[in-house]
Amino acid sequence: MISQTGKYALRILGYLAERPSEWVLGKDVASATGIPSNYLLKILNQLSKHGFVKSQKGWGGGFRLHEEAISVPIESALALFEGPFNEHSCLFGLAKCDSVHPCPLHEGWEAIKRSYTEMLQATTIGDLRSTQIK
């Protein structure tokens, strides 16, 4: 349900959340998380552009989590890389699938989508601090 880029973004945010007041070099984040440096920098740039991460060039610079980002649901960060979660998707692939015209998997898939959405909204970036990196 989450692309590799989305997983990497969560891993980066978790790593930075562990060090909220530190400026961390991109190469150190890459080394600690196992994310290729060039890929990591593209993700960090997007996170910075959208206010999740601060970046600072020069001596003593690097990246760090924006203070307000700690309480933001991970759904917001993932939407940058995944787009909005399609609540109307059909696991069976039907164009029209709803409670009136359900596919064979509709009821179970609805429960999974509801639970997944609730988890994305209830989990904050700060909750990623305890995530085991690598």
C-alpha positions in Angstrom: 0.0 0.0 0.0 3.0 2.3 0.5 5.6 2.7 -2.3 9.3 2.4 -1.6 9.6 6.2 -1.7 6.9 6.5 0.9 8.6 3.9 3.1 11.9 5.8 2.8 10.2 9.1 3.7 8.8 7.5 6.9 12.2 6.1 7.7 13.8 9.5 7.2 11.2 11.2 9.4 11.6 8.6 12.1 15.4 9.1 12.1 15.1 12.9 12.3 12.4 12.6 15.0 14.9 10.8 17.1 17.2 13.9 16.9 14.7 16.8 17.0 17.3 19.5 17.8 20.2 18.2 15.8 21.3 19.2 12.3 22.1 15.9 10.6 24.1 15.6 7.3 22.3 13.8 4.5 25.1 11.3 4.2 24.6 10.4 7.9 20.9 9.9 7.4 21.7 7.7 4.3 24.2 5.6 6.2 21.9 5.1 9.3 18.8 4.3 7.3 20.3 2.4 4.3 18.7 4.7 1.8 20.8 5.5 -1.3 22.2 9.1 -0.9 20.9 10.5 -4.2 17.4 9.1 -3.5 17.5 10.3 0.1 18.4 13.8 -1.0 15.4 14.0 -3.4 13.1 12.9 -0.6 14.6 15.3 1.9 14.2 18.1 -0.6 10.5 17.4 -1.0 10.0 17.1 2.8 11.9 20.4 3.2 9.9 22.1 0.4 6.6 21.2 2.1 7.6 22.2 5.7 8.3 18.8 7.3 12.1 19.2 7.4 14.4 22.3 7.7 17.5 22.4 5.7 20.6 24.6 6.3 23.6 24.9 4.0 27.2 25.4 5.1 29.2 24.6 8.3 26.9 23.2 11.0 24.1 22.7 8.5 22.2 19.7 7.3 18.6 18.6 7.9 16.4 18.4 10.9 12.7 17.9 11.6 10.6 21.1 11.7 9.3 21.5 15.3 5.6 21.5 14.3 6.1 18.3 12.2 6.4 16.1 15.3 2.6 16.2 15.8 1.6 15.9 12.1 -0.1 12.7 11.0 2.0 10.5 8.8 -0.9 10.6 6.3 0.2 14.2 5.4 3.8 13.2 4.7 2.8 10.2 2.7 0.4 12.2 0.5 3.5 14.0 -0.9 4.8 10.8 -2.4 1.7 8.6 -2.7 -1.0 11.1 -3.5 -4.2 11.0 -1.6 -5.4 7.5 -0.6 -8.2 6.4 -2.9 -11.0 5.5 -0.6 -13.1 4.4 -3.5 -10.7 1.8 -4.9 -11.9 -1.7 -5.5 -9.6 -4.5 -4.7 -11.3 -6.5 -7.5 -10.6 -3.7 -10.0 -14.2 -2.9 -10.8 -15.1 0.7 -11.8 -18.3 0.6 -9.9 -18.1 -1.1 -6.5 -20.1 0.2 -3.6 -22.5 -1.1 -1.0 -25.3 -1.3 -3.6 -23.1 -3.0 -6.2 -20.4 -4.8 -4.2 -17.6 -7.0 -5.6 -17.0 -10.3 -3.9 -14.3 -8.7 -1.7 -16.1 -5.4 -0.9 -17.0 -5.9 2.7 -13.6 -7.1 3.8 -11.7 -4.5 1.7 -13.9 -1.7 3.2 -12.9 -2.7 6.7 -9.2 -2.8 5.7 -9.4 0.6 4.0 -11.1 2.2 7.0 -8.6 0.7 9.4 -5.6 1.8 7.2 -6.9 5.3 6.9 -7.5 5.5 10.7 -3.9 4.3 11.3 -2.4 6.9 8.9 -4.4 9.7 10.6 -3.8 8.6 14.2 0.0 8.0 13.8 2.1 11.1 14.0 5.6 11.7 12.8 6.6 11.8 16.5 5.3 8.3 16.9 8.0 7.2 14.3 10.7 7.9 16.9 10.7 4.4 18.3 10.9 2.9 14.8 13.8 0.5 14.4 16.0 1.9 11.6 17.6 -0.5 9.1 
